[in-house]
Amino acid sequence: MLPAVTVLLDLPGIQQLLDVTPRAVVTDAIRAVVEDARGVAHGVPANDAEWTAAIIEAVTVRQQPSLRRLFNATGVVLHTNLGRAPLAAAALQAIQDVASGFCNLEYDIANGVRGSRHSHCSALIAELTGAEDAMVVNNCAAALVLALNSCADGREAIISRGELVEIGGSFRVPDIMAKSGAALIEVGTTNRTHADDYRRALSPRTGAIVTVHRSNFTLEGFVAAVPPRDLAAIAAEGGVPLIHDFGSGLLLDLAPWGLSGEPTASDAIRAGASLVLMSGDKLLGGPQAGIVVGRAEWIGAMRRNPLARAFRVDKLTLAALEATLALYRDPARAVVEIPALAMLTAPVEAIAARAEHLAASLRATGIAASTRAVDATVGGGAFPTARIPSAAVAIEVTDVDTAATRLRGARVPVIGRIADGVLLLDLRGVPSELDAELGALVAGALS
Ligand SMILES: *Cc1c(COP(=O)(O)O)cnc(C)c1O
């Protein structure tokens, strides 16, 4: 005989729970626990303590937020599925300052009149990239739609067939471009596009030339592409803007840390593009945003476009972005305080030492753990082929899938990766101050 819901509600442990938990949540959890016990031959709670524990567990699961923190031990530092860039402390503080009360989001404090939300990060972005002007929208995909719609609505946009790419879940460049109102004029071939291909496509109907950075793949072998500098010259010949979808938002040269070959935003501006588009939450290390930098004339056209209203950013984003950007005024500080950059540039020796320490602490709890030298990747559409030396804790169990599932089921989920039959926890994407918490979660989940 299973106990009645009212009986379980009266248990002392459950009465205590009711002090801090809405009654509806508790009764719902009790019904579910009783329902689970129905028809089960064994494993039914045997006494009041076990019923109480099962109900508390069910309440905990029900009260978990849908969106929650987790450990990214995948070795992909800027993982789109895992929220891309973590924010700097300064960015979190700015959100707190601005969003816990009122702010001058659209208010001109000096003159006491209505202002523009587009005024907030523009000067700082222009200063950091060398551009004339800048604008911030919701994400880079929105920036591409708005830029194309502002330059080439009802006209033609010329793009190389080698750049009609898919960037990530549900972002295909040709689909996004078609929605902008511009007619796509494809030139060249998948592997080779030449300056003359663009020149021949120019006509009085042309609204823009578009170039998209190959942010998540490389093309090797018999290939040819027209560099942005030459494309800018061709666009100028045709009297149309060059829109450069640049993606990563890299503001600093990371070559001293072994990450070379990707242009910075300043490089893209110097090459002469009229508009350069990038994400805020990739290598820039800030909140989700689409940042547009370039010629004042075209940025002005984008601000006046009615679609700008549909793509506008909120005050939380602007606060976090401005604080993140401000860190770049001192590059040495940016590399330390912007988590994405700190993770990507951390010396491998330090990560290896942390992995040794963590593995030893797991072995002390009886878990078969060792360490491996592994390669991490940047992720987030940048440096697609770069391998960053890293270190992982290797969990050596026969059933790695079950171990991985258990780690995902931890109070704070731990997401690793399986390679060669072992479960790897790459520490490059784990802040060092969280090593102890990670160790406790792994020990709890696997022992
Ligand atoms: C990532 C990326 C995008 C999409 O950026 P979101 O901010 O995710 O919309 C667009 N273009 C390029 C080249 C990218 O790398």
The ligand as a Gaussian input file, in Angstrom:
#p B3LYP/6-31G(d) Opt

LIG

0 1
 C       29.381000      33.456000     -36.195000
 C       29.260000      34.156000     -37.484000
 C       28.055000      34.761000     -37.833000
 C       26.836000      34.679000     -36.940000
 O       27.001000      35.460000     -35.820000
 P       25.850000      35.510000     -34.674000
 O       26.354000      36.595000     -33.783000
 O       25.831000      34.172000     -34.060000
 O       24.588000      35.867000     -35.352000
 C       28.002000      35.413000     -39.040000
 N       29.044000      35.464000     -39.872000
 C       30.234000      34.896000     -39.563000
 C       31.363000      34.986000     -40.539000
 C       30.380000      34.225000     -38.353000
 O       31.547000      33.658000     -38.042000

